[in-house]
Amino acid sequence: MTKMLRVLIVDDEPIYRLALRELIRWDEYGCEIAGEASNGKDALRMIAPHRIDLVIADIQMPILSGIEFLKQLRETEEGRKTAVIVLSAYSQYDYVRQAFVYGAHDYIIKEDLNAEHVGEVIQKTVRKIGEANDLQEQKQLESLARVEQIREETFRSLILSEQTLTEEEDAGSEWLLSSAGSRHIVSCLLIDRQSHQGDKDLDKHRSRLIAHSIRQVADVYRVDSVISQIGKREYALLFRIPGQIGELQAREIVSEMANKIIHHIRDYMNLETTLGISRICGHYSSWGEQHKLAKQWAEARFYLGSGRAYFEEDITVYPSTLPNPVWNAPQLLRHLETGNPEWRKLLDEGMAVLANACGVPVEQTLHVYQALLWEISSLLYSKGLNWVSIGEQESPVERLAHYEQASQLNISFRSLIQSVFDNVDPKKRILENSPPLVDKVKKWIDRHYQEPISLLSASEAVGISESYLSKIFAKETGETFVEYVTRTRVEQAILFMSSGMKIYEIAEKVGYPNQGHFSKIFKKVTGKTPLEYREEKLSK
């Protein structure tokens, strides 16, 4: 609801006060009469207590004239914000000019005191008041935004450069000084890559929503917060908790806040996040060091999963060093080269060690995977092969950094090494030109098309890797595995059209439990919906 402007009418003649009060419908202009005064002195006393927004004052009054009233009004803080319209006679133009010098917004000639003229003047003044209020509000918002920006920039500078800024050097020194005596907790928030469309940056709108969600939670707990985005999917957070709150309670507060932040961002933005939370510190000179630790704890999502908050004790119970070597690379390579399936055991043992090394920085763990990939790359080269020739469009070494969880990486890594094994093993390489293998897969599809089948289940059925099967299937048939399965199912559905079965029954019969999905697939292949196809067939 819009706030009504409060109006004070000041005139020593009651008839004019009454006329102004009754001449127009003040509420139609967003105004209400808050009071009347017969002279400028009384009017001055009424401005602050009655929260007056607009004064209509006669220029010539006893005790304190309209001009003197204006002069004294502008000397007060409240008075400088108050709009004034002066009343004058035809012969008082010199006074009117003086009134404008002291900030009058407009004037009304007493001889023109009619509803239309007064209404126009009031409407114009109300509009000016609104514009001035909007401008004042905008200035306040800009001032607050600038203060927040200074805090963010100062915080960001300290955690990234680890410089200790002097009070004279930094625009945020006053804020830093005010932080003395508080308990500071630095946190690192990471957003899962998979939850926001791969490598695309978060747009400005979503970034603001994330910051707003964090700030909302902090405000509920009355905790001062600073939020700075320092990467595509990374935010640094600072929580300042009053010093009179004990360390244990401060930690409990931040733990609750962290869980609420994670749930808010998940529920309202469909983004999965992880928080790493530092130790409590008491001075801004420690922020850089604490942020490094908080980021390491947040990166523990690689081992332990995302969607939760990690403290130091959650991580330090795990090994912080890796055995050297993690796996026997020379033996593993020999197994790959000679077609010995024992490579799987060696690989799985090493991946199990890495997946449990939660205290080891993720970068160090990824380096172990990287080193093995370089060895395998050399093996491929010695066989006249490379990553592209075995179906990898992107270098697996470069792709390592994309994995945010060890479980995902290990599945992909095992499949990759299986593909290397399939291509390097002489016995398996012979199969590349072997149509019977593809025929075997086709027969398997013919037997199982009514079930939920996939490239993975088909590859397991014939004992080769997904990537290898995908490659030779497309080469031999001229279509992908999925395209072949879809075509087979649609062809079988067409055969059932004349059986009298309902469309949903046919859909289930050919492996589509969802009739809507079946209809879309059928139309994509045939150009018609199942119902249209059946009706056309019956009409012939």
N, C-alpha and C positions, 0 to 999 in steps of 0.2 A: 504494500500500500504506500502511495506517494505521500511524503510529509507535507502537511499544509503549511504555507508561509504565514507567519504571525504578524499582524499589522497593528500599528499604533497610530491613532489619529490625534494630532496636536493642533488645537486652535482655541483662541480665547473666546470665540463666539459659539455658544452651544448650537445655534441653528445650522452652522456649517458642519459641525461634528455630526449632528443628526443626519444632515443631507448626505454626507459622504457615507455614513453607515448604511443608509437605506436606499441610496440611489441605484446601486448595482447588486447583483447576486455574487457576493465575494467568493462563495464556494465554487462557482463556475470558473473562476480564475485560479483555483488552487490556493485560496487565501481564507483566513479567518480573522475576525477582529479580536485582538488580544487585550485591548484597553484604549482609554482616552486620557488626554492630559490637556490642561488649559494654558500651559506655558512651557517654555523650553526646559526650565529647571526641573519641574516634575517629570517631564519626559525623559531626561537624562537618568533619573533615578529608576525608571521603569525598564530601561533597555535590557540590562543583564538579567534581573530576576524573572522577567516575563519572556526571555529568549526571543526578542523582537528581530524579525527579518527585514521588515519594511516600515518606514515612518513616512506619514503624510503630514507635513508641518507647514503652518502659516508662516510667512516671512516676518510679519509685524505682529509681535505679541508683547505683553507686559512682562516684567521681571527678567526674562531672557528671550531675546528676539530669535527668529528663525536662523539668522546668520550666525549669531553667537552660539546657538544650540549646535549648529553644524560644526563650527570650529572646535568646540569642546568634545563633541561626539567623536570626531576623527582623532582625538588625542588618546582615546581608550582602545584597548585591543578588540573588545566586542564591537565598539562603534565603527571601527574601520571596516568591519564586515557587513554593516547594516546599510541597506539601500534607503535613499531618501528622495521623496518627491515633494517639491515646495509648492505652496499655494500663494498666489499673488494677485494683485489688482493690475489693471491695464497700465497704471502709471508707475509700476514698480520694476521696470525692466533692469535698472541698474542693480537692484538687489538680486534679481534672478541671475544676472551675470556673475555676481559675487558668489551666489550659491553654487553655481557650476564650478567655480574655482575651488570650492571646498568639497567637491565630490558629489553634488546632487545628481541624480540619475535623469530627472525630468521635471517638468513643472506643469501646473494646471492653473489657468486663469479663472478666478472666482466667477466672473461674469459668464464663462462658458461651462458652468457646472451642470452638465447634462449627462445622462447615462451613456450615450454613445461615445462622447469625447473622453469621459473619465475611464470608460471601459477600455478604449484604445490605449490610453497612457498606462493603465494598470497592466494590460496584456503585454505591452512592450517591456515594461520594467520587470515583470515576472520572468519573461524570456531571458533578459539580461542576468537576472539573479541565477537562473538555472544554468546559464552558460558559465557564469563565474564560479558557481559551486562545482560544476563538472570539471572546470579547469583546476580548481583547488584540489579536488579529489584526485585528478590525474597527476598533479604535482606530488601529492602525498604518496600515491602508488609508485611513481617514478623514483621518489626518494627512498622508499622502502626497497624497491627493486635494486637500486644502486647499492644500498647497504648490503643486501643479500649477495649481490655480485662481488663486492669487495671481500666479503667473508669467504665466498667460494674460491675466488682467485688466490686469496691468502692461504687458505687451506690446501688448495691444489699445489701451490708453489712449495709449501713446506713439505708435503708428503712426497713430491716428485724430485725436488732438488736437495731436500734435507738441509736447506740453509736456515740458519737462525737469523731472523730479521730483527733489526733494531727498531725501536719505537719511531725514530726519526725517519728511517728509510721506507717504512711500509705504511700504505694508506689504511691498512687494517690493524694498525698497532693498538688503537683504542680498544678494539674488540679483543685482541690478544691479551691485552692488559686485564680486561674484565674477566678473562677465563681463569685467572688465578684463584685458587681455592676450590675449583670444581674438579670433579672426577671425569676424566676424558676417556672415552672408549672409541677407538677407530675400528671401522668395519669395512670389509670389501664385499660388494654384491656383484655376483656374476650371473648373467642371463644365458640360458642354454641356447646354443646355436639352432638346434632343431625346432625350438619353440617359436622362432621368429623368422622363418624362411631363409635358412642358410646364412650366407655371408652378407646379406643385405643389412645396411645400417638401420638402426631404429630411427624412424622419422622424428622430426622435432615434436610433433604432437604427442607421440607415444612416450618420448623421452620426458616431456613435461608431466605426463600422467604418472609415470613411474616416480618422479621426484615428488609429485603431489601426494601420491599414495604413502610414500615414506614419511613425508612431513605430517600428514594427517595422523598417522599412528603415533609419531613422536609427540604431537600436540595433545593427544588424548592422555598421555602419560606425563604431560607438562615437562618434557625434556627438550632442551634447546638442541637443534640439529642443523648440520650443514651438509649439503649433498652436492657432489661434483662428479660429472660424467668424465671419465678419463680414458675411455676406449669405446669401441663399437658396442660391446656388451658388458662394460665394466663401470661400476660406480664406486666412488670412495665416500664413506659416510663418517660423520663425526657426531657423537652424542655427548653432550655436556650435562652431567648430573650434579646437582648441588652437593657441596662438600659435606653437609651435615648428614647426608644419607650414607650409611655404611657400605663397605665394599661388597659384602655378600648381597645386600639388598639391591645395590646398584647393578650387580651382575644379573640378579633375578629379573629386574625391570627390563634390562636390555635383552635378555633371553626371551621374555614374553613379547617384547616389541618385534624382535627378529622373526618369531613365528607368525605374528600377525602380518608383518610386511610380506612375507613369503606367500601367505594365504590370500591376502588382498590382491597382490599382483597376479597370482594364479587365477583367482575367481573372476576378477574384473577385466583382466587383459589377456588371459590365456597364455601367460608366459611363465616358464618354470625358472626359478631362481635359487641361488645358493648364497649363504652369507658366511663369511669368516669373521670372527670377532676377536679383537686383540685383548691383551691384558689391560687392566686399568692403569692409566698414567696420570700425572698431575701437572705436566708442563708441555707446551706446544713443541718444544725441542725434541720430544720423543715421538711425535706423530709419524715422521717418516719411517722410523724403525718399526713402529707398531703396525703401520699399514703394510709393510713387507710381510710381517708375520700373518696378518689378517688375510692377505691374498693367498699365502701358502695354505692356510687352513681352508679357505674357500675352494681352492683347487683340489682339495681332498675329495671333491665330488667325483673326480676321475676314478678313484678307488671305491668310495663308499656310497656314491649316488648323489644326485642333486635333490633340491626341494627341502633342504633343512639348514640349520645353522650349526657351524662347527666352532668349538672352543679349543684352546691349546690342548687340554687334557683328552679331548676326543681323538687327537692325532698322535700324541707322543707315546701312547701305549703300543704303537706299532713300530716295526723295524724302521730305522732311519738310514740304514745303509744297505747296499745290495751285495750279494756274493759276487766274486769275480773269478771266473766268468759266470753269467747267469745260465747260459747253456753252452754245450760243447759244439761250437759252430763248425769246426772241421768235420766232425763225425756226422752232424746233421746234413751237411752238404754232400758227404759221400753217400748217405742213405738216399738223398734226393736223386743223385746222379745215377745210382745203380738200381733204382726202383725198389728199394727196401722200405716197406711201410713203417719201419721202426722210427722214421723221422717224426711221426705224429706224437709218439710218446715223449721224445726229447723236446719237441716244441711245446707240448702241453705242460710239461714239468716247468719249463722256463717261464711260460706265461702265468702259471699259478704263483710262482715266486714274485713276479712283477705285480700281479693283481693284489697281493697282500702287503706290498711295501708302502703302506699308507703314509709313513713318515718321510718318505723320499720325495724330494721335489719332482713334480711331474716332468719337467724338462729333462731331468736326469734319466728318468725311466724311458721317456721317448727316445733318448739318445741310444739306449740299448737296442730298441727295435730298429732304429735307423742303421746302426752298425751291422746288424744281421742282414738288412735289406741290401746294403752295399755289397756284402759278400755274395748274396744270391744274385745280384745284378751281374757280378763278375762271372758267376757260373753260367748264366744265360748267354752272356757275350761269348763265352768259350764254346757254346753250342750253336753259335750263329743266330741267336735269338735276342730279343729285348722285351721290355715291358709291353710295348704296343703289339708286338707279334703274338703275345699270349692273351691279348684281349683287354689290356689295361690302357685306357685312353689318357689317364693322368698318372704322373709319377707317384708310386706308392710312398716314396720318401716324403714328397711334398704333402701328400694327403694325411700324413701322420698327425700334423698339427690340428686337423679338423676334428679329431676325436676328443670328446670331452669326458668319456667314460671308458674304463679299461674293458668292461664287458663287451661294449660295441666294437672296440678296437680288436679284441681277441677273436671275435667271430669273423670279422673281415680279414684279419691277418691269417687265420687258419685256412680260410677259403682261398686266399691269395697263394699261400704256399702249396696248397693242394693243386692249384692251377699250374704252378711251376713244376710240381711233381708230374702232372699229367703230360706236360709238354716236353720235359727233359727226359723222362724214362723212355728208353728205346721201345719197350714193349707197348707202352701207351701211345707213343707217336705213330705206330703202325695203324692204330685204330682211327686216326684222323681221316684216312682214306677208306674207311670200312663202312659201306652202306648198311651191312647187317646190324651195326650198333644203332643207327638211326631207325632202322626197321623195327628193332626191338623196342625202342622208345614209343614208336607209333602204335605198336600192338598193345603196349602197356596203357597208352592213352585210350585206345579203343575199349579196353576192359574196365577202365576207371573213370571215364569222362563224366559219369553221373555223380562222382564224389568230389570233395574239395581238393583239387590237385594243384601242384605248383612245380616250378622248375626244380626247386629243392627236392621235393618228394620224388620226382622223376629221376633226378641225378642219383639219389640214394638207391633207387630201385635197380639202376644199372651199374652202380658202383663207380661213378666218376664225379668230378666237381661240377658245380653249377655253371661256372664260367666256361669250362671245357665243353659241356653239353650244349650250352647256348651257342657257342661258336660253330661246332660241327653240325648242329641241327639246322641252323640258318644256311650254312654252306650247302648241305645236301638237299634241303627242301625248298629253299628260296623264300621261306617265311619264318618268322620267329616262332618260338615254342608257344607263346600265348596266342598268336594269330592262328596257329594250327589247332590248338585246343578249342578256341572259339568257333572256328569253322566246322570242326567235327561236331560240336554240340548243336550248332544251328542246323546242320544237315540231318542230324538225328531227330531234332525237333520237327523238321519238315515231314519226316517219315511218319511221325506220330499224329500229324494234322488230321488224317482221315480216319483215325481210330475212334473218334467220338469223345476223347478225353478233353477235359476242361484245360484252358490255357495254363492255369496255375499248376495243374497236374503234370502237364508237359514240361513246364519250367523245372519243377522238382525232379522230373525223370531224367533231365539232361544236365543236372548239376547246378541249377539256379534256384535256391529256396526263396528268393525275393522276386515276385512276378514283375514288379516295376523295372528292376535291373535287367531281367531277362528280355522284356519288351524293348528296352533301349538297345541292348546288344543285338537282338534279332533285326531291328530296323536298321541299325548301322551296317549289318552284313547284307540284308536283302533289299533295303530301301522301303520296306513296309513293316507295319506292326504285325504281330502274330495273328490278330483278329482280321486285319485287312487281308493278309496272305491267305488265311483259311477261307474267307468269304469269296475271294477271287477264284480260288481253286475249286470251290463247290459250285460256283456259277458256270463253270466251263462244262 
